Amino acid sequence: MASLKELKGRINSVKSTQKITKAKQMVAAAKLRKAQTAAEAARPYASRLSQVMGSLASRIVISENSPKLLAGTGKNAVHLLVVANSDRGLCGAFNANIVKAARLKAKALEAEGKQVVFYLIGRKGRAVIRREYPNGIIGGFDTSTVREAGYAEADAIVAELVALYEAGKFDVAHLFFSKFRSALLQEPTEQQIIPVPAPKADAAGKSGDAVVEYEPEEEEILGQLLPRYLKTQIFGALLENAASEQGASMTAMDNATRNAGELINKLTIQYNRSRQAAITTELIEIIAGAEAL
């Protein structure tokens, strides 16, 4: 049984931890609103760009002269999994869920006889993938040097991915990130980004802009628009991840704060009982000594 001094030390230690988790929760709550606003503001642009891409892609016939990012390499043997994680912990299962989704996809592709390689964004999750696929990581991007990953980082990431694609390092690329739904819900998401899938114009299958004429030709426009589309997708994933990270961190720290409070209460009860037992023992010894006189 722990002594009174040990129990007192544990109570003080848990109280100190509770102060840290409470402070982290408040910081995450303050950052969440900004990150959520940025993620939600980027969605309309990405949605509209997808509609334009769908309109353009529906007007051309894929051929040898089509942009490689749209037509593909003609093969489906090597798949690149672009896994976007955060650089900091204390955010619950946020990073673990993204890595889990990527690993499940990798296993499914390998079961089909495909080769799987990885491109890692952020520091968290690297150890798990490196341990399971020590020779499967062909690139990565370190976001720990910037305070908030933004469009400049997305531009650099896309430049590296396109260079790897043109060098024949992979045939298909899938992006894994966490889509922000709410502070309590972050949804691990998979999205094919290379070759760029032709998005559907709408749910009814209608383009809705049949009277639009493009100048210059559609293929020339796509050649310029496809890299921008990729940058938009990566940029949106970084924003969604930032909001998801803060939401997960706020929830995790709130749970940790409440758990610390419950542990403090249990330790306090245990401390009081031990102290009462010690006092009772001392009284019994005093009474016994007095009776012996």
C-alpha positions in Angstrom: 0.0 0.0 0.0 1.3 3.4 -0.9 2.4 5.7 1.8 0.8 9.1 2.5 3.8 10.9 1.0 3.7 8.8 -2.2 -0.1 9.4 -2.6 0.4 13.2 -2.0 3.2 13.2 -4.7 0.9 11.4 -7.2 -1.9 13.8 -6.6 0.4 16.8 -7.2 1.8 15.1 -10.3 -1.7 14.4 -11.8 -2.7 18.0 -11.0 0.3 19.3 -12.9 -0.6 17.1 -15.9 -4.2 18.3 -15.7 -3.0 21.9 -16.0 -1.0 21.0 -19.1 -3.9 19.2 -20.8 -6.3 22.0 -20.0 -3.9 24.6 -21.5 -3.4 22.4 -24.6 -7.2 22.1 -24.9 -7.7 25.8 -24.8 -4.9 26.4 -27.4 -6.4 23.8 -29.7 -9.9 25.4 -29.3 -8.5 28.8 -30.2 -6.7 27.4 -33.3 -9.6 25.3 -34.4 -11.8 28.1 -35.5 -9.2 29.6 -37.8 -8.3 26.2 -39.3 -11.9 25.3 -39.8 -12.7 28.6 -41.5 -9.7 28.1 -43.9 -10.7 24.5 -44.7 -14.4 25.5 -45.4 -13.3 28.5 -47.5 -11.2 26.3 -49.8 -14.0 23.8 -50.5 -16.1 25.9 -53.0 -13.0 26.7 -55.1 -12.0 23.1 -55.2 -15.6 22.0 -56.1 -15.9 24.5 -58.9 -12.5 23.6 -60.3 -13.6 20.0 -60.3 -16.7 20.9 -62.3 -14.6 22.8 -64.8 -12.2 19.8 -65.1 -15.2 17.5 -65.6 -16.5 19.8 -68.4 -13.2 19.9 -70.1 -12.4 16.2 -69.8 -15.8 15.2 -71.2 -15.0 17.2 -74.4 -11.8 15.4 -75.4 -10.9 11.9 -76.4 -8.0 10.4 -74.5 -5.1 9.8 -77.0 -1.3 9.8 -77.1 -1.3 13.6 -77.3 -3.5 14.0 -74.2 -1.8 15.4 -71.0 -0.1 12.6 -69.2 -1.6 13.6 -65.9 -5.0 12.9 -67.4 -4.3 10.0 -69.8 -2.0 8.1 -67.4 1.1 6.0 -68.2 -1.0 3.2 -69.8 0.0 0.9 -66.9 -1.4 0.1 -63.5 1.5 -1.7 -61.8 3.0 0.7 -59.3 0.8 2.7 -56.9 2.1 5.6 -54.8 0.3 6.3 -51.5 0.7 9.9 -50.5 0.1 9.9 -46.7 -0.4 13.3 -45.1 0.1 13.4 -41.4 0.8 16.1 -38.8 4.1 17.0 -37.1 2.8 17.0 -33.5 1.2 14.5 -31.3 -1.4 14.8 -28.4 -4.2 14.6 -30.9 -5.7 11.2 -30.1 -5.9 8.7 -33.0 -5.8 11.4 -35.7 -2.5 10.3 -37.3 -3.0 6.6 -36.5 -6.4 6.5 -38.4 -4.8 8.0 -41.6 -1.9 5.5 -41.4 -4.3 2.7 -40.9 -6.3 3.6 -44.0 -3.1 3.8 -46.0 -1.9 0.4 -44.7 -5.3 -1.2 -45.5 -5.1 0.2 -49.1 -1.5 -1.0 -49.4 -2.5 -4.5 -48.3 -5.5 -4.6 -50.8 -3.2 -3.4 -53.7 -0.6 -6.0 -52.8 -3.2 -8.7 -52.8 -4.0 -7.7 -56.4 -0.3 -8.1 -57.3 0.5 -4.4 -57.4 3.7 -2.8 -56.1 3.2 -0.1 -53.4 5.4 2.8 -52.6 5.0 5.7 -50.3 5.4 9.5 -50.2 5.1 10.9 -46.7 4.0 14.4 -45.6 4.6 15.3 -42.0 6.6 13.5 -39.3 3.9 11.5 -37.5 3.2 8.0 -38.9 6.6 7.7 -40.5 7.9 5.2 -38.0 5.0 2.8 -38.6 5.3 2.8 -42.4 9.1 2.7 -42.3 9.0 -0.3 -40.1 6.5 -2.2 -42.3 7.9 -0.9 -45.6 11.6 -0.1 -45.0 12.4 0.1 -48.7 9.0 1.4 -49.9 9.4 5.2 -49.1 10.5 7.0 -52.3 10.0 10.6 -51.1 8.6 12.9 -48.5 8.0 16.5 -47.5 8.9 17.9 -44.1 6.3 20.4 -42.8 7.9 20.9 -39.4 9.9 23.9 -40.6 6.8 26.0 -41.3 4.2 27.2 -38.8 1.2 26.5 -41.0 1.5 24.4 -44.2 -0.1 26.4 -47.1 -0.2 26.8 -50.8 3.6 27.2 -51.1 4.1 23.8 -49.5 1.4 22.3 -51.7 3.2 23.7 -54.8 6.5 22.1 -53.7 4.8 18.8 -53.0 3.1 18.7 -56.4 6.4 19.6 -58.1 8.0 16.6 -56.5 5.1 14.2 -57.3 5.0 15.3 -60.9 8.8 14.8 -61.2 8.5 11.3 -59.8 5.6 10.6 -62.1 7.4 11.8 -65.2 10.5 9.7 -64.1 8.3 6.6 -64.2 8.5 5.9 -60.4 4.8 5.1 -60.2 1.6 4.8 -62.4 -1.2 5.8 -60.0 -1.1 8.0 -56.9 -3.6 8.0 -54.0 -3.8 10.8 -51.4 -4.7 10.0 -47.8 -5.7 12.7 -45.3 -8.4 13.4 -42.7 -11.4 15.3 -43.8 -12.8 17.7 -41.1 -16.4 17.1 -40.2 -16.6 18.5 -36.7 -14.5 18.7 -33.6 -15.7 15.2 -32.6 -15.4 13.6 -36.1 -12.5 13.5 -38.5 -12.9 11.2 -41.4 -9.9 9.4 -43.0 -10.2 10.0 -46.7 -8.6 8.4 -49.8 -8.6 10.2 -53.1 -6.9 9.3 -56.4 -4.9 12.3 -57.7 -2.7 10.9 -60.5 -3.8 10.3 -63.1 -6.4 12.9 -62.4 -9.9 11.3 -62.5 -12.4 13.1 -64.6 -15.0 14.3 -62.0 -18.7 14.0 -62.7 -20.3 17.2 -63.6 -23.3 16.6 -61.4 -25.4 13.9 -59.8 -27.7 13.7 -62.9 -24.7 13.2 -65.2 -25.3 16.4 -67.1 -22.6 18.9 -67.8 -24.8 21.9 -67.4 -22.6 24.1 -69.6 -23.0 22.7 -73.1 -23.1 26.3 -74.6 -19.6 27.1 -73.2 -16.9 27.3 -75.8 -13.2 27.2 -74.7 -10.4 29.2 -76.3 -7.8 27.8 -76.8 -8.5 24.1 -77.3 -9.6 21.9 -74.4 -6.4 19.9 -74.3 -4.2 23.0 -74.2 -6.3 24.3 -71.3 -6.1 21.0 -69.5 -2.3 21.0 -69.8 -2.2 24.2 -67.8 -5.1 23.4 -65.5 -4.1 19.9 -64.4 -1.1 21.0 -62.3 -3.3 23.7 -60.7 -5.9 21.1 -60.0 -3.3 18.9 -58.2 -2.1 21.8 -56.1 -5.7 22.6 -55.1 -6.2 19.0 -54.0 -3.0 18.9 -51.9 -3.7 22.3 -50.5 -7.2 21.3 -49.5 -5.9 18.2 -47.9 -3.4 20.2 -45.9 -6.1 22.5 -44.7 -8.5 19.7 -43.9 -5.7 18.0 -41.9 -4.9 21.2 -40.0 -8.5 21.6 -38.9 -8.9 17.9 -38.1 -5.7 17.9 -36.0 -6.9 20.8 -33.9 -10.4 19.2 -33.5 -8.8 15.8 -32.5 -6.4 17.6 -30.2 -9.1 19.5 -28.4 -11.2 16.4 -27.9 -8.3 14.3 -26.7 -7.1 17.0 -24.3 -10.7 17.4 -23.0 -10.9 13.7 -22.3 -7.4 13.7 -20.7 -8.4 16.6 -18.5 -11.6 14.9 -17.3 -9.7 11.6 -16.7 -7.1 13.5 -14.7 -9.9 15.0 -12.6 -11.4 11.5 -11.9 -8.0 10.2 -11.0 -7.4 13.1 -8.6 -10.7 12.3 -6.9 -9.8 8.6 -6.5 -6.4 9.4 -5.2 -7.8 12.0 -2.8 -10.2 9.5 -1.4 -7.4 6.9 -1.1 -5.2 9.5 0.6 -8.0 10.5 3.1 -8.7 6.9 3.9 -5.0 6.1 4.5 -4.6 9.2 6.6 -7.8 8.3 8.6 -6.4 4.8 9.1 -3.1 6.2 10.3 -4.8 8.5 12.7 -7.0 5.7 14.0 -3.9 3.5 14.5 -2.2 6.2 16.5 -5.2 6.8 18.7 -5.5 3.1 19.4 -1.8 3.0 20.4 -2.2 6.0 22.7 -5.3 4.5 24.3 -3.7 1.1 24.7 -0.6 2.8 26.3 -2.8 4.8 28.7 -4.7 1.7 29.8 -1.4 -0.1 30.4 -0.4 2.6 32.9 
